[in-house]
Amino acid sequence: MNTLVVINGSYHPDGLTTQCLEAISKKLCDKHNLTPVNFFLDDNIRGCASCRSDKHSDCVMWCRFEDQFQTIAHAIQDAKRVLIGTPVYLDFPSPKLLAFISRLNCLAEKTNREFFRGRYIHIHANAYVSGTKSTIQVLMSACEMLGFTIEGRSTTEYIQKWSDHKIRGGMTQEDACLLS
Ligand SMILES: Cc1cc2nc3c(=O)[nH]c(=O)nc-3n(C[C@H](O)[C@H](O)[C@H](O)COP(=O)(O)O)c2cc1C
């Protein structure tokens, strides 16, 4: 129970999400006297496929697809606190973090939504310039639906003043109003 399960949804082990999670993890561990257990999500972790393994409901407990999911899920079972972090991809969490979160549904569903009750989660999103809020919102909704208590959320952006005229934010050249 004295662990903080840290789940990294980045594709870069030495990237910015990792740096952010290290800093937040240190803060949470100091505050609650916890030891971190770190997981870098496998690039090929599967998402829920609604496989209907159980005749009576969609899921079986601990999921039928065997991959990194089971190891992380058991670590969460042994912990009271979880920290998840993701880079922003088109205003959304990374595909592999979404895949992983969707798999957690079997644990909530097969325990009458008790599995995550009393477990606290901190959510972090990291981006170049935009999309952290929508990413946090998506993850908060999913985590609340699973039954987690949202303990905290945080964002980082590393935008610098642009020195070029590249079009950003999904605009075309015709839409753009460039300042000189
Ligand atoms: C496919 C893709 C989509 C991205 N979409 C956004 C975005 O919508 N907004 C943004 O500010 N940054 C976006 N980024 C940039 C990443 O969020 C940013 O570089 C992040 O810090 C990368 O974290 P990492 O070092 O852990 O990989 C995107 C990057 C990729 C590869």
The ligand as a Gaussian input file, in Angstrom:
#p B3LYP/6-31G(d) Opt

LIG

0 1
 C        1.214000      12.983000     -33.293000
 C        1.555000      14.147000     -32.398000
 C        0.595000      15.066000     -32.092000
 C        0.893000      16.148000     -31.254000
 N       -0.108000      17.036000     -30.964000
 C        0.179000      18.107000     -30.181000
 C       -0.857000      19.047000     -29.862000
 O       -2.029000      18.893000     -30.219000
 N       -0.502000      20.141000     -29.122000
 C        0.789000      20.345000     -28.684000
 O        1.025000      21.351000     -28.055000
 N        1.759000      19.432000     -28.928000
 C        1.490000      18.331000     -29.668000
 N        2.476000      17.402000     -29.919000
 C        3.800000      17.578000     -29.280000
 C        3.959000      16.740000     -27.997000
 O        2.825000      16.804000     -27.163000
 C        5.128000      17.275000     -27.177000
 O        6.281000      17.335000     -27.991000
 C        5.401000      16.465000     -25.926000
 O        6.168000      17.252000     -25.039000
 C        6.159000      15.165000     -26.221000
 O        6.412000      14.476000     -24.992000
 P        7.530000      13.309000     -24.928000
 O        8.878000      14.000000     -24.950000
 O        7.298000      12.600000     -23.661000
 O        7.324000      12.458000     -26.127000
 C        2.197000      16.311000     -30.728000
 C        3.188000      15.360000     -31.042000
 C        2.869000      14.289000     -31.854000
 C        3.941000      13.256000     -32.169000

